[in-house]
Amino acid sequence: MRKCLKPTERQAQARNRNWRIFKLRGLYANSYPMTGEHLAAYQAAIDAQLAEMGAEPEGARQIRIKAEHDRYEAFRAQVVGDCEVW
């Protein structure tokens, strides 16, 4: 039977950082009941916190993911056309 080792200090710090990033991205995703300048300020604060932690800001991340999706859909449309999936 394998003995469970206690994580190193660096592993614990990385796990904590990743968990904080996950929670911040969740806050960003749940911000849409807000509107106008409140929404913009809230999302900017989350993006600033993510950037400070060395993570990709969520606003930029969503733009990148949308661009990748659009690029894939353009490629897919060239390959298979506009046929519907059953």
N, C-alpha and C positions, 0 to 999 in steps of 0.2 A: 504494500500500500504506500502511496506517495505521501510524503509529509508536506503539509501546507506551510509555505514560507510566508512570513510577514512581508508585505510590500516594502520596498526601500523608500526612503524619504522622497526621492525624485519621482518615483512611481505614484506615491500618494499625492504629491503636488500636481502632477500631470492629471491624475484622475479628478482632483478637485477643480482644476482649471477647466477641463472638458465638461464637467458637470455644470459649472457656472455658465459656460458658453451655451450649453443646451438650454438652461433655464432662461437666459437672456433672449435666445432665439424664440422660445415659447412666448415670452412676454411680447415680443415684436409681433408674432403671429396673432396674438389675441388683442391687439390694439385697435382693431378696426371698428369697434363701436364708437371710438373717438372720431372727431371730425376737425377739419380746418387746421388752425394754427396749433391747437392742442395736440393733434395727431402728429403733425410735423415735428414739434418740439420733443414729443415723447420718443418718436422713432429716431430722431437725431441723437438724443441722449443715449439710447441703446446702442446705436451705431458707434458713437464715440467710446462707449465702454468696451465694446467688442474690439475696436481698433486699438485701444489702450492695452488690451490683453494680448494683442498680436494675432487676433482672428480676423477673418474677412468680415467687414460690416455687412449686416443683413440686407440693407438696401442694395448694395453693390452685388451681393450674392444672388438676390432675386433677379436683378437685371441680367447677370451672367447666365443663370439657369434658363431664363426665358429666351435669351439669344441662342443658347445651345439647343433648346427645344425647337425653336423656329428653324434653325439650320438643319436639324435632323428631319423635321417635317418636310422641308423643301427637297431634301435628298430622297426621302421616302416617296414623295409625290412623283419625282422623276423616275424612280425605279418601278413602282407598282401603279402609278396613276392614282385616280380618285376612286378606286373600287372600294366598296363598303366591306367591313369585316362582318362576318356572319354573326 
